[in-house]
Amino acid sequence: MKLNLERRVALVTGGGQGVGRQICIELAREGARVVVNDLFAPRAEAVAAEIRAQGGEAMAAPADITQAEQVRAMVDQSARHFDAPVEILVNNAGIIPERREKGGRTPAFVDMPVEDWAKIINLNVYGTLHCCHAVLPGMVARKGGRIVNIISEAGRIGEANMAVYSGAKAAIAGFAKALAKEHGRHAVTVNSIALGAVSHEGIKDGPLHVDATPQNNELLAKMLGIYPISKGVGRLSRPDDVSGLVAFLASDRALFITGQTIGASGGFAMV
């Protein structure tokens, strides 16, 4: 399926590793010019260089998206670099609670320090708001744009020991629906993709490394039972299970899909 993203400028937050990296690569393969955002400059530079080595166009845009002024500067920089505004925004950057309890569990809400709430809400919620606020005026002026938010199934069903994270992701799902209603008249679509556990290279030392298998990883073998499709294919989802859906939602093929939360979690939540 040809998605016709040629020459469109796509900004991907948290693009330096894992799902974000694969989204950047997928959009570039479809012809988009990619702005690779990451908090850490070396990671953003590495992915941008990888895209350019494959014949695509990309620029690294290290920035802390919890800071509105840094987001505005990043969007302005990308406009100067490509001589074109952002037409596709993928809000991928996020953070989960730190696993501090014995056994690697995340703490219950009553045991979570207030400063940890702020970390989760600032990146997952305010980071998304800052990026949308920075690119929407251009999308409205041109009467067209695509916004795709990467959230979690925790935001749709709630997860014990992840209360603040669940709330933050739920907030983005609701925000996206409202934004879709506000800007449908400007031909701007806003959708969210809800993920479950994803194996990727950004967690090499963890149990969900992309090379882990049910045969060599006890935790992974137990987790497969949570995801209906994982039982059949024998693995958790990988970044390329997500990136193709992002590219589709960023294209004109998905013009009449807006305000939706689409699960890409192997059937973990069927709502």
Contacts in CASP RR format, 6 or more apart in sequence:
PFRMAT RR
TARGET T0000
AUTHOR 0000-0000-0000
METHOD contacts of the structure
MODEL  1
MKLNLERRVALVTGGGQGVGRQICIELAREGARVVVNDLFAPRAEAVAAE
IRAQGGEAMAAPADITQAEQVRAMVDQSARHFDAPVEILVNNAGIIPERR
EKGGRTPAFVDMPVEDWAKIINLNVYGTLHCCHAVLPGMVARKGGRIVNI
ISEAGRIGEANMAVYSGAKAAIAGFAKALAKEHGRHAVTVNSIALGAVSH
EGIKDGPLHVDATPQNNELLAKMLGIYPISKGVGRLSRPDDVSGLVAFLA
SDRALFITGQTIGASGGFAMV
1 248 0 8 1.000
1 253 0 8 1.000
3 30 0 8 1.000
3 247 0 8 1.000
3 248 0 8 1.000
3 250 0 8 1.000
3 251 0 8 1.000
3 252 0 8 1.000
3 253 0 8 1.000
4 30 0 8 1.000
4 251 0 8 1.000
4 252 0 8 1.000
5 27 0 8 1.000
5 30 0 8 1.000
5 31 0 8 1.000
5 32 0 8 1.000
5 88 0 8 1.000
5 247 0 8 1.000
5 250 0 8 1.000
5 251 0 8 1.000
6 30 0 8 1.000
6 31 0 8 1.000
6 32 0 8 1.000
7 31 0 8 1.000
7 32 0 8 1.000
7 33 0 8 1.000
7 84 0 8 1.000
8 31 0 8 1.000
8 32 0 8 1.000
8 33 0 8 1.000
8 87 0 8 1.000
8 88 0 8 1.000
8 250 0 8 1.000
9 32 0 8 1.000
9 33 0 8 1.000
9 34 0 8 1.000
9 35 0 8 1.000
9 78 0 8 1.000
9 79 0 8 1.000
9 82 0 8 1.000
9 84 0 8 1.000
9 85 0 8 1.000
9 86 0 8 1.000
9 87 0 8 1.000
9 88 0 8 1.000
10 24 0 8 1.000
10 27 0 8 1.000
10 32 0 8 1.000
10 33 0 8 1.000
10 34 0 8 1.000
10 35 0 8 1.000
10 86 0 8 1.000
10 87 0 8 1.000
10 88 0 8 1.000
10 89 0 8 1.000
10 90 0 8 1.000
10 250 0 8 1.000
11 34 0 8 1.000
11 35 0 8 1.000
11 37 0 8 1.000
11 61 0 8 1.000
11 74 0 8 1.000
11 75 0 8 1.000
11 78 0 8 1.000
11 86 0 8 1.000
11 88 0 8 1.000
11 89 0 8 1.000
11 90 0 8 1.000
11 131 0 8 1.000
11 135 0 8 1.000
12 20 0 8 1.000
12 23 0 8 1.000
12 24 0 8 1.000
12 27 0 8 1.000
12 34 0 8 1.000
12 35 0 8 1.000
12 36 0 8 1.000
12 37 0 8 1.000
12 90 0 8 1.000
12 92 0 8 1.000
13 37 0 8 1.000
13 38 0 8 1.000
13 65 0 8 1.000
13 90 0 8 1.000
13 91 0 8 1.000
13 92 0 8 1.000
13 93 0 8 1.000
13 127 0 8 1.000
13 131 0 8 1.000
14 20 0 8 1.000
14 37 0 8 1.000
14 38 0 8 1.000
14 39 0 8 1.000
14 92 0 8 1.000
14 93 0 8 1.000
14 94 0 8 1.000
15 21 0 8 1.000
15 23 0 8 1.000
15 24 0 8 1.000
15 36 0 8 1.000
15 37 0 8 1.000
15 38 0 8 1.000
15 43 0 8 1.000
15 44 0 8 1.000
15 47 0 8 1.000
15 92 0 8 1.000
15 93 0 8 1.000
16 24 0 8 1.000
16 36 0 8 1.000
16 38 0 8 1.000
16 40 0 8 1.000
16 43 0 8 1.000
16 44 0 8 1.000
16 46 0 8 1.000
16 47 0 8 1.000
17 38 0 8 1.000
17 43 0 8 1.000
17 47 0 8 1.000
17 200 0 8 1.000
17 201 0 8 1.000
17 202 0 8 1.000
18 198 0 8 1.000
18 200 0 8 1.000
18 201 0 8 1.000
18 202 0 8 1.000
18 239 0 8 1.000
19 92 0 8 1.000
19 150 0 8 1.000
19 195 0 8 1.000
19 198 0 8 1.000
19 200 0 8 1.000
19 239 0 8 1.000
19 242 0 8 1.000
19 243 0 8 1.000
20 90 0 8 1.000
20 92 0 8 1.000
20 150 0 8 1.000
20 239 0 8 1.000
20 243 0 8 1.000
21 47 0 8 1.000
21 201 0 8 1.000
21 239 0 8 1.000
22 200 0 8 1.000
22 239 0 8 1.000
22 240 0 8 1.000
22 242 0 8 1.000
22 243 0 8 1.000
23 90 0 8 1.000
23 92 0 8 1.000
23 239 0 8 1.000
23 242 0 8 1.000
23 243 0 8 1.000
23 246 0 8 1.000
23 247 0 8 1.000
24 34 0 8 1.000
24 36 0 8 1.000
24 47 0 8 1.000
24 48 0 8 1.000
24 51 0 8 1.000
24 58 0 8 1.000
25 47 0 8 1.000
25 50 0 8 1.000
25 51 0 8 1.000
25 54 0 8 1.000
25 243 0 8 1.000
26 240 0 8 1.000
26 243 0 8 1.000
26 244 0 8 1.000
26 246 0 8 1.000
26 247 0 8 1.000
27 34 0 8 1.000
27 88 0 8 1.000
27 90 0 8 1.000
27 243 0 8 1.000
27 246 0 8 1.000
27 247 0 8 1.000
27 250 0 8 1.000
28 34 0 8 1.000
28 51 0 8 1.000
28 54 0 8 1.000
28 56 0 8 1.000
28 57 0 8 1.000
28 58 0 8 1.000
29 54 0 8 1.000
30 247 0 8 1.000
30 251 0 8 1.000
31 56 0 8 1.000
31 57 0 8 1.000
32 88 0 8 1.000
32 250 0 8 1.000
33 56 0 8 1.000
33 57 0 8 1.000
33 58 0 8 1.000
33 82 0 8 1.000
33 84 0 8 1.000
34 48 0 8 1.000
34 51 0 8 1.000
34 56 0 8 1.000
34 57 0 8 1.000
34 58 0 8 1.000
34 59 0 8 1.000
35 58 0 8 1.000
35 59 0 8 1.000
35 61 0 8 1.000
35 74 0 8 1.000
35 78 0 8 1.000
35 81 0 8 1.000
35 82 0 8 1.000
35 86 0 8 1.000
36 44 0 8 1.000
36 47 0 8 1.000
36 48 0 8 1.000
36 51 0 8 1.000
36 58 0 8 1.000
36 59 0 8 1.000
36 60 0 8 1.000
36 61 0 8 1.000
37 44 0 8 1.000
37 61 0 8 1.000
37 62 0 8 1.000
37 63 0 8 1.000
37 65 0 8 1.000
37 74 0 8 1.000
37 93 0 8 1.000
38 44 0 8 1.000
38 47 0 8 1.000
38 60 0 8 1.000
38 62 0 8 1.000
38 93 0 8 1.000
39 62 0 8 1.000
39 63 0 8 1.000
39 64 0 8 1.000
39 65 0 8 1.000
39 93 0 8 1.000
40 62 0 8 1.000
41 60 0 8 1.000
41 62 0 8 1.000
44 60 0 8 1.000
44 61 0 8 1.000
44 62 0 8 1.000
45 60 0 8 1.000
45 62 0 8 1.000
47 58 0 8 1.000
47 60 0 8 1.000
48 58 0 8 1.000
48 59 0 8 1.000
48 60 0 8 1.000
49 58 0 8 1.000
51 57 0 8 1.000
51 58 0 8 1.000
52 58 0 8 1.000
57 82 0 8 1.000
59 77 0 8 1.000
59 78 0 8 1.000
59 81 0 8 1.000
59 82 0 8 1.000
61 74 0 8 1.000
61 77 0 8 1.000
61 78 0 8 1.000
63 70 0 8 1.000
63 71 0 8 1.000
63 73 0 8 1.000
63 74 0 8 1.000
64 70 0 8 1.000
65 71 0 8 1.000
65 93 0 8 1.000
65 123 0 8 1.000
65 127 0 8 1.000
65 130 0 8 1.000
65 131 0 8 1.000
66 122 0 8 1.000
66 123 0 8 1.000
66 126 0 8 1.000
66 127 0 8 1.000
66 130 0 8 1.000
67 130 0 8 1.000
68 130 0 8 1.000
68 133 0 8 1.000
68 134 0 8 1.000
71 127 0 8 1.000
71 130 0 8 1.000
71 131 0 8 1.000
71 133 0 8 1.000
71 134 0 8 1.000
72 134 0 8 1.000
74 134 0 8 1.000
75 85 0 8 1.000
75 86 0 8 1.000
75 131 0 8 1.000
75 134 0 8 1.000
75 135 0 8 1.000
78 86 0 8 1.000
79 85 0 8 1.000
79 86 0 8 1.000
85 135 0 8 1.000
85 138 0 8 1.000
85 139 0 8 1.000
85 142 0 8 1.000
86 135 0 8 1.000
86 138 0 8 1.000
86 139 0 8 1.000
87 139 0 8 1.000
87 142 0 8 1.000
87 144 0 8 1.000
87 145 0 8 1.000
87 146 0 8 1.000
88 145 0 8 1.000
88 146 0 8 1.000
88 147 0 8 1.000
88 148 0 8 1.000
88 250 0 8 1.000
89 131 0 8 1.000
89 132 0 8 1.000
89 135 0 8 1.000
89 146 0 8 1.000
89 147 0 8 1.000
89 148 0 8 1.000
90 148 0 8 1.000
90 149 0 8 1.000
90 150 0 8 1.000
90 246 0 8 1.000
90 250 0 8 1.000
91 127 0 8 1.000
91 128 0 8 1.000
91 131 0 8 1.000
91 132 0 8 1.000
91 147 0 8 1.000
91 148 0 8 1.000
91 149 0 8 1.000
91 150 0 8 1.000
91 172 0 8 1.000
92 150 0 8 1.000
93 123 0 8 1.000
93 127 0 8 1.000
94 123 0 8 1.000
94 124 0 8 1.000
94 150 0 8 1.000
95 119 0 8 1.000
95 120 0 8 1.000
95 123 0 8 1.000
95 124 0 8 1.000
96 106 0 8 1.000
96 120 0 8 1.000
96 162 0 8 1.000
96 165 0 8 1.000
97 106 0 8 1.000
97 107 0 8 1.000
97 112 0 8 1.000
97 116 0 8 1.000
97 120 0 8 1.000
97 161 0 8 1.000
97 162 0 8 1.000
97 164 0 8 1.000
97 165 0 8 1.000
98 106 0 8 1.000
98 116 0 8 1.000
99 105 0 8 1.000
99 106 0 8 1.000
100 106 0 8 1.000
100 107 0 8 1.000
101 107 0 8 1.000
101 111 0 8 1.000
105 161 0 8 1.000
106 161 0 8 1.000
106 162 0 8 1.000
107 161 0 8 1.000
108 160 0 8 1.000
108 161 0 8 1.000
108 163 0 8 1.000
109 163 0 8 1.000
109 164 0 8 1.000
112 163 0 8 1.000
112 164 0 8 1.000
116 164 0 8 1.000
117 164 0 8 1.000
120 164 0 8 1.000
120 165 0 8 1.000
120 168 0 8 1.000
121 164 0 8 1.000
121 168 0 8 1.000
124 165 0 8 1.000
124 168 0 8 1.000
124 169 0 8 1.000
124 171 0 8 1.000
124 172 0 8 1.000
125 168 0 8 1.000
125 171 0 8 1.000
125 172 0 8 1.000
125 175 0 8 1.000
128 149 0 8 1.000
128 172 0 8 1.000
128 175 0 8 1.000
129 175 0 8 1.000
132 147 0 8 1.000
132 179 0 8 1.000
135 147 0 8 1.000
136 183 0 8 1.000
136 188 0 8 1.000
139 145 0 8 1.000
139 183 0 8 1.000
139 186 0 8 1.000
139 188 0 8 1.000
140 183 0 8 1.000
140 186 0 8 1.000
140 188 0 8 1.000
143 186 0 8 1.000
143 187 0 8 1.000
144 186 0 8 1.000
144 187 0 8 1.000
144 188 0 8 1.000
145 187 0 8 1.000
145 188 0 8 1.000
145 189 0 8 1.000
146 188 0 8 1.000
146 189 0 8 1.000
146 249 0 8 1.000
146 250 0 8 1.000
146 251 0 8 1.000
146 254 0 8 1.000
147 176 0 8 1.000
147 179 0 8 1.000
147 188 0 8 1.000
147 189 0 8 1.000
147 190 0 8 1.000
147 191 0 8 1.000
148 191 0 8 1.000
148 192 0 8 1.000
148 193 0 8 1.000
148 246 0 8 1.000
148 249 0 8 1.000
148 250 0 8 1.000
149 172 0 8 1.000
149 173 0 8 1.000
149 176 0 8 1.000
149 190 0 8 1.000
149 191 0 8 1.000
149 192 0 8 1.000
149 193 0 8 1.000
150 192 0 8 1.000
150 193 0 8 1.000
150 195 0 8 1.000
150 242 0 8 1.000
150 246 0 8 1.000
151 169 0 8 1.000
151 172 0 8 1.000
151 173 0 8 1.000
151 192 0 8 1.000
151 193 0 8 1.000
151 194 0 8 1.000
151 195 0 8 1.000
151 261 0 8 1.000
152 165 0 8 1.000
152 166 0 8 1.000
152 169 0 8 1.000
152 194 0 8 1.000
152 195 0 8 1.000
152 196 0 8 1.000
153 194 0 8 1.000
153 195 0 8 1.000
153 196 0 8 1.000
153 263 0 8 1.000
153 265 0 8 1.000
153 268 0 8 1.000
153 269 0 8 1.000
154 162 0 8 1.000
154 165 0 8 1.000
154 166 0 8 1.000
154 167 0 8 1.000
154 169 0 8 1.000
155 166 0 8 1.000
155 167 0 8 1.000
155 168 0 8 1.000
155 169 0 8 1.000
155 170 0 8 1.000
155 173 0 8 1.000
155 194 0 8 1.000
156 169 0 8 1.000
156 170 0 8 1.000
156 173 0 8 1.000
156 194 0 8 1.000
156 261 0 8 1.000
156 269 0 8 1.000
156 271 0 8 1.000
157 269 0 8 1.000
157 271 0 8 1.000
158 166 0 8 1.000
158 167 0 8 1.000
158 170 0 8 1.000
159 165 0 8 1.000
159 166 0 8 1.000
169 194 0 8 1.000
172 192 0 8 1.000
173 192 0 8 1.000
173 194 0 8 1.000
173 261 0 8 1.000
176 190 0 8 1.000
176 191 0 8 1.000
176 192 0 8 1.000
176 259 0 8 1.000
176 261 0 8 1.000
177 190 0 8 1.000
177 259 0 8 1.000
179 188 0 8 1.000
179 190 0 8 1.000
180 188 0 8 1.000
180 189 0 8 1.000
180 190 0 8 1.000
180 191 0 8 1.000
180 258 0 8 1.000
180 259 0 8 1.000
181 259 0 8 1.000
183 190 0 8 1.000
184 258 0 8 1.000
187 255 0 8 1.000
189 249 0 8 1.000
189 254 0 8 1.000
189 255 0 8 1.000
189 257 0 8 1.000
189 258 0 8 1.000
189 259 0 8 1.000
190 258 0 8 1.000
190 259 0 8 1.000
191 249 0 8 1.000
191 254 0 8 1.000
191 257 0 8 1.000
191 258 0 8 1.000
191 259 0 8 1.000
191 260 0 8 1.000
191 261 0 8 1.000
191 262 0 8 1.000
192 259 0 8 1.000
192 260 0 8 1.000
192 261 0 8 1.000
192 262 0 8 1.000
193 242 0 8 1.000
193 245 0 8 1.000
193 246 0 8 1.000
193 249 0 8 1.000
193 261 0 8 1.000
193 262 0 8 1.000
193 263 0 8 1.000
193 264 0 8 1.000
194 261 0 8 1.000
194 262 0 8 1.000
194 263 0 8 1.000
194 264 0 8 1.000
194 265 0 8 1.000
194 269 0 8 1.000
195 237 0 8 1.000
195 242 0 8 1.000
195 263 0 8 1.000
195 264 0 8 1.000
195 265 0 8 1.000
196 227 0 8 1.000
196 237 0 8 1.000
196 264 0 8 1.000
196 265 0 8 1.000
196 266 0 8 1.000
196 268 0 8 1.000
197 208 0 8 1.000
197 223 0 8 1.000
197 226 0 8 1.000
197 227 0 8 1.000
197 236 0 8 1.000
197 237 0 8 1.000
198 208 0 8 1.000
198 236 0 8 1.000
198 237 0 8 1.000
198 238 0 8 1.000
198 239 0 8 1.000
198 241 0 8 1.000
198 242 0 8 1.000
199 208 0 8 1.000
199 209 0 8 1.000
199 210 0 8 1.000
199 212 0 8 1.000
199 235 0 8 1.000
199 236 0 8 1.000
199 237 0 8 1.000
199 238 0 8 1.000
200 208 0 8 1.000
200 209 0 8 1.000
200 210 0 8 1.000
200 238 0 8 1.000
200 239 0 8 1.000
201 209 0 8 1.000
201 210 0 8 1.000
203 209 0 8 1.000
206 212 0 8 1.000
207 217 0 8 1.000
207 219 0 8 1.000
207 220 0 8 1.000
208 220 0 8 1.000
208 236 0 8 1.000
210 238 0 8 1.000
212 220 0 8 1.000
213 220 0 8 1.000
213 235 0 8 1.000
214 220 0 8 1.000
214 221 0 8 1.000
214 224 0 8 1.000
214 234 0 8 1.000
214 235 0 8 1.000
215 221 0 8 1.000
220 236 0 8 1.000
223 230 0 8 1.000
223 236 0 8 1.000
224 230 0 8 1.000
224 231 0 8 1.000
224 234 0 8 1.000
224 235 0 8 1.000
224 236 0 8 1.000
225 231 0 8 1.000
226 268 0 8 1.000
227 236 0 8 1.000
227 237 0 8 1.000
227 265 0 8 1.000
227 266 0 8 1.000
227 267 0 8 1.000
227 268 0 8 1.000
228 266 0 8 1.000
228 267 0 8 1.000
228 268 0 8 1.000
229 266 0 8 1.000
229 267 0 8 1.000
230 236 0 8 1.000
230 237 0 8 1.000
230 266 0 8 1.000
237 264 0 8 1.000
237 265 0 8 1.000
237 266 0 8 1.000
241 264 0 8 1.000
242 264 0 8 1.000
245 262 0 8 1.000
245 264 0 8 1.000
248 254 0 8 1.000
249 257 0 8 1.000
249 262 0 8 1.000
263 269 0 8 1.000
END
